[in-house]
Amino acid sequence: MEYKSIQVEVVFAYYDNCFLKKITINQPLNIEEVIKLSGVLERYPEIDLTKNKVGIYSRTVKLNDIPKDGDRIEIYRELLCDPKEIRRKKAQEQRENAKNKKGINQKEQL
């Protein structure tokens, strides 16, 4: 059976830079094999495919899935901060600022 070669991209966004590599695959490979072939694991040894999730165009996929022509394989890193916690802290700061501002205005009226 003949395999039609396909092109995919492997992407990993790091804090201050980005890894992007286009790869032509001439045989059937799964996501994990393509990631290894890309060289991203050598460049960023902190990537652990047992922990880091991977996806194609923002949709999580399994390492044994087979990519299609034109797919962008994305390796996701852990977030530095929980977005919910950031919003919670920001809301608390806004409440405190509003309360302080209200207290200052009341003093000025006296």
QUIMOBEL-V226849 format. One record per backbone hydrogen bond with DSSP energy under -0.5 kcal/mol. NH is the residue of the N-H (numbers start at 1). CO is the residue of the C=O. E is the energy in kcal/mol with one decimal. If there is no record, write none. Layout:
BEGIN
NH & CO & E
NH & CO & E
END
This chain:
BEGIN
4 & 2 & -0.5
6 & 25 & -2.0
8 & 23 & -2.5
9 & 71 & -2.3
10 & 21 & -2.3
11 & 73 & -3.1
12 & 19 & -2.2
13 & 75 & -0.6
14 & 12 & -0.7
14 & 17 & -2.6
19 & 12 & -3.0
20 & 18 & -0.5
21 & 10 & -2.0
23 & 8 & -3.2
25 & 6 & -3.2
25 & 23 & -0.6
26 & 24 & -0.5
31 & 65 & -2.2
32 & 63 & -2.4
34 & 30 & -2.1
35 & 31 & -2.5
36 & 32 & -2.3
37 & 33 & -2.2
38 & 34 & -1.7
39 & 35 & -0.7
39 & 36 & -0.8
40 & 35 & -0.7
43 & 39 & -1.7
44 & 40 & -2.4
47 & 44 & -2.0
51 & 48 & -2.3
52 & 48 & -3.6
54 & 61 & -0.5
55 & 74 & -2.5
56 & 59 & -2.5
57 & 72 & -1.3
59 & 56 & -1.2
60 & 58 & -0.5
61 & 54 & -2.3
65 & 62 & -1.7
67 & 29 & -0.6
67 & 65 & -0.5
70 & 7 & -3.6
71 & 68 & -2.1
73 & 9 & -3.6
73 & 71 & -0.6
74 & 55 & -3.5
74 & 72 & -0.6
75 & 11 & -2.5
76 & 53 & -2.9
76 & 74 & -0.6
83 & 81 & -0.5
86 & 82 & -2.0
87 & 83 & -2.3
88 & 84 & -2.3
89 & 85 & -2.4
90 & 86 & -2.4
91 & 87 & -2.5
92 & 88 & -2.1
93 & 89 & -2.4
94 & 90 & -2.2
95 & 91 & -2.2
96 & 92 & -2.4
97 & 93 & -2.7
98 & 94 & -2.4
99 & 95 & -2.3
100 & 96 & -2.6
101 & 97 & -2.6
102 & 98 & -2.2
103 & 99 & -1.9
104 & 100 & -2.0
105 & 101 & -2.2
106 & 102 & -1.8
107 & 103 & -1.6
108 & 104 & -1.9
109 & 105 & -1.3
110 & 106 & -0.7
110 & 107 & -0.6
END
